[in-house]
Amino acid sequence: MCISTTVFAHSHLSESNPTDGDVLSEPLSEIVLEFDGDIEQGSFMDVTTTDGKDVELEEIIINESTLTGTVAEPLTNGDFQVNWNIISADGHPMEGEFSFTVDSEVPESREEVTEDPVETEETEVGDATETAEQTTDDEESSSMTTILIVILVVIVIVGFILLIKRKK
């Protein structure tokens, strides 16, 4: 009589760039998370500032065991938190978080500040409209991702139950 045992391994964060606690001296445009096993579609990350504002991610790429997030605009000075949610190759959801700081030198140019005040006001109005639209898109995307993860978990549970019943 032979008993077969299947071993499932959860994927854990093995490396990241930046790493937890890093203080970066240059603006950041990409966050890379490397896991010790493959991750599935539906895995995602989000980035927030310490005061809770979402940082827009232009693109999230899943490639085998790597999750890469490209920020829409390079992150400048401030403290940031990365929250990640992945689906391991074995179907189990995993999550985690880490923080880092961007502390780059900002060149002072007083002439530029005094020459462009009107343009800045126009840009801020346009940026506020774009930000409101992007926030709505981010919320819809986040809700859709959450729904997909819940559906995937339910499918896995139902499949597991059916498998157990079939063996009996």
N, C-alpha and C positions, 0 to 999 in steps of 0.2 A: 504494500500500500504506500503510495507516494502522496505527500501533501505539498501543494504548490503555495508558496507565499509570495505575494506581490508587495514590493517595498515602494512606498511613495515618499518622495522627498519634496519638501517645501523649498521654494527659492527664497534666499535671504540676501539682503544687501551686502555685497562684499567690498565694493569701492564706490566712491562718488567723486565728482569734480564739480563744485568744490566739496570738501569734506566738512563734517560737523565741526563747528568752531573756527573754521578758516576766516582769516582777515585778508581780503584781496586788495591789492594796491591799484588795480585797474578795473574799469567797468566790465561787467560780465554779460555775455550774450547767449551762453549755452550752458545748460545743466545736464550732466551725464551721470546716470545711475547704472552701475554694473551689478548684476545679481549672480549668485553661484549656480544658477540653473536657468533654463529657458523660461520666459514669461509669455503669456498669451495676450491676444488682442483684447482690448477692454481695459488693459492696465493704463494707469494715468498718473499724473502728478499735478499739483498746483503749487504756486508760489505766492506768499503773502508778505506784506511788510509787518513790522512789529505792531503797528497800529491797526492791523486787520484789513488793510486794503489789498485787493487781489492784484497780482501782477499778470498782465496779459501774456499768455504763451501763444506765439504765432503758429507753432507746430510741435506736435509730440510724435516721435518716431519710436516704434517698437521693432527691434531687430534682435532676434534670438534671446539673449540674456541682457540686452541693453535697452534702457529707456532714456531717450534724449529729448529734452525740452528746449526749444529755441524761443527766447523772449523777443517780443515785438520790438522793444527798444532796449538797448544795453542798460543793465542795472547800474545805477550810480550810487553814491554814498548812502548808506543806511544798513539796517539790520533786516535780514530776510529769513523766512522759514519755508522749507520745502516739505510738503506733505505728499507722500506717495501711496498709491493703492495698486497692487498688482494681483494678477491671477497666475499662480504657479502652474507649471506644466501638468501637475497632478490635479489641477482644478481648484485648489484651495486659495482663497483670497488672503493676502498678507498686506499689512500696512505699516507705515513708519513715518518718521519725520526727523529732520535735522535743521540746524540753523547755521548761518554764516553772515559775515559782515563785509560790505564793500566800503573801503576807506581810501579812495583815490584822491590825489591832489587835484583841485579844481583851479585852472589858471584864471587869474584875476585880469579882467579887461574892462575897465570902467568906461572906456569910450564906447564899446559895443552896447553896454547897458543904457547909456544916455541917448544913443542914436536911434534905437529901435523900440521905444515904448509903445507906439501905436501898433506896430506889427505884432508885438507880444499880446496886446489885448485882443486883436482879431484872431490870433492863433489860439488863445485860451478859449474863446467862444467855440471855435471849430473843434478843438480838442475835447471840450466838455460834451458836445453833441456826439462825437465819435466814441467817447468813453461810455456814454449812456447806452449807445447802440451795442458796443462791445460787451458791456456788462450783461445786457439782455442775452446776447449770443452765448456768453460764457455760462450764464445760468441755465439756458436751454441745453447746452452741451453737457454740463455737469449733471443735470436731471436725467438726460438721456443715458449717460454713462452709468448712473446709479441704477436706473431701471434695467439696463442690460446686465449689470452684475447680479442684481436680484434674480432676474429670469434665469441666468446661467446657474446660479446656486440652486434654485428650485429644480431645474432640469437634472443637475447632478444628484440631488437628494432623491428625486423620483426614480432616476435610473438605478441608484444604489438600492433602493427599496425593492424595485422590480427584480433586480439581480438576486437579492436575498430570497425573495419569494420563489423565484424560478429554481433556485438550488434546493429548496425544501420540497 
